[in-house]
Amino acid sequence: MVTKFQDINPMEMVAPRNGKGVANNFPYEILKSIEGKVKAFNHMRLDADSAIGYHQHVDDLEIYIITEGEGIYNDNGKEVAVGVNDVMLCNKGEYHGLASKNGTLDFIAIIIG
């Protein structure tokens, strides 16, 4: 089965997770069917000066993979500069957030529960 990116209807998120600005979510719904463990598999785009607010993953974990741009990742209270091909993991019980830097930031977000 194939999902073409141009066929995905984006969802605009204003101040995602109590962050700021705008994120566009392009959900790959096809991947949520992987043995019931993948809760979300999304291509995300943060506008310039936008951020996904600092939040906790209580019952799942989340992986980010940067595909374009630069950002600042908040890893349990520690800010780290991130860029293309960097991978971030927020395990169950941990906290994280992500902000765009110097323009838009594209990344893949995978939530596994």
C-alpha positions in Angstrom: 0.0 0.0 0.0 1.3 3.5 -0.9 0.4 6.9 0.5 1.4 9.8 -1.7 2.4 13.0 0.2 0.3 15.2 -2.1 -2.8 13.2 -1.2 -2.5 13.9 2.5 -4.8 16.6 3.9 -2.8 18.7 6.3 -4.2 19.8 9.6 -3.2 23.2 10.9 -2.3 23.3 14.6 -2.2 26.7 16.3 0.1 26.9 19.3 0.7 23.1 19.3 0.9 21.5 22.8 0.6 25.1 24.3 3.6 26.2 22.2 3.5 29.1 19.8 2.9 29.9 16.2 1.6 27.3 13.7 2.5 23.7 12.9 1.1 21.8 9.9 0.5 18.1 10.4 0.5 15.7 7.5 -0.6 12.4 9.1 0.4 9.1 7.5 -2.7 7.2 8.7 -1.6 4.0 6.9 1.2 3.5 9.4 -1.1 3.6 12.5 -2.1 0.0 11.6 1.3 -1.5 12.5 0.2 -4.1 15.1 -1.6 -1.4 17.1 1.7 0.1 18.5 2.0 3.2 16.3 -0.3 5.9 17.5 0.8 8.5 15.0 3.3 8.8 12.2 3.3 12.4 10.9 5.3 14.7 8.7 5.3 18.0 10.6 6.1 21.5 9.5 6.7 24.3 12.1 6.4 27.8 10.7 9.1 30.3 11.5 9.1 31.4 15.1 6.8 28.5 16.1 7.2 25.8 18.7 5.6 22.6 20.0 5.2 23.3 23.7 7.1 21.4 26.4 5.1 18.4 27.4 5.3 14.9 28.9 4.7 11.5 27.3 2.9 9.5 30.0 1.8 6.4 28.2 3.9 6.4 25.1 7.2 7.6 23.5 7.9 9.9 20.7 10.6 10.1 18.1 11.4 13.2 16.0 13.6 13.0 12.9 14.6 16.4 11.3 14.2 16.4 7.5 14.7 20.1 6.8 15.7 23.2 8.7 17.1 23.9 12.2 15.5 23.9 15.6 16.0 23.9 19.3 14.9 20.7 21.1 14.0 20.8 24.8 15.2 17.4 26.2 13.8 17.2 29.7 14.7 20.8 30.4 18.0 20.9 28.5 18.0 22.9 25.2 19.9 21.3 22.3 20.4 22.7 18.7 19.2 20.2 16.1 19.3 20.0 12.3 18.8 17.7 9.3 19.1 14.0 10.0 19.2 14.4 13.8 17.0 12.0 15.8 15.4 12.8 19.1 13.7 10.3 21.5 11.4 11.2 24.3 10.8 8.0 26.3 7.7 7.2 28.4 7.6 9.5 31.4 10.0 12.1 29.9 9.3 15.7 28.7 10.2 17.4 25.5 9.4 20.3 23.1 10.7 21.6 19.8 11.0 25.1 18.3 11.9 26.3 14.8 15.1 28.3 14.3 15.9 30.5 11.3 12.8 29.7 9.3 10.6 26.6 8.9 11.4 23.2 10.4 10.2 19.9 8.9 10.4 16.7 10.8 8.8 13.3 11.1 7.0 12.6 14.4 6.3 9.1 15.5 4.3 8.2 18.6 4.5 4.6 19.8 2.4 3.3 22.7 
